[in-house]
């Protein structure tokens, strides 16, 4: 509910200030789909993230498991 409220507040503010659209970028196993339900959505395949371990060891062993990955756009003003 918090994510949905935040998205709705952002959209309301943007539209009241004359913006024609708002874009959100996100993905996870369900949360993003729940929050954006009822809005126009499209899947973007333009964002690709890859990883590679250059030496054997713990990183090479853990890299294949998606639960070990975290990435961000940081301060996403450019998104």
Residue, then its C-alpha position, 0 to 999 in steps of 0.5 A: x500500500x505504501x508503494x502504491x500511495x507513493x506512486x499515486x502521489x508522484x503522479x498527482x503532483x506531476x499531472x497538477x504541474x502540467x506534466x503529460x506523463x510519468x515513467x517509473x522503472x523497476x522490477x522484482x518478483x511482484x511488488x512493481x507489478x502490484x504497485x503499477x496495477x491499473x496503469x499503462x505498463x510496458x516491459x523494457x528489455x533495454x536495461x541489461x545487467x550482467x556480472x562476471x567473476x574474474x577469479x575462482x572463489x566466493x564471488x564466482x560461487x555466489x554470482x549465479x544466484x539472483x538473490x545475491x544481486x543488488x543494483x541501483x541507478x543511484x540518484x535516478x534523476x536521469x531515469 
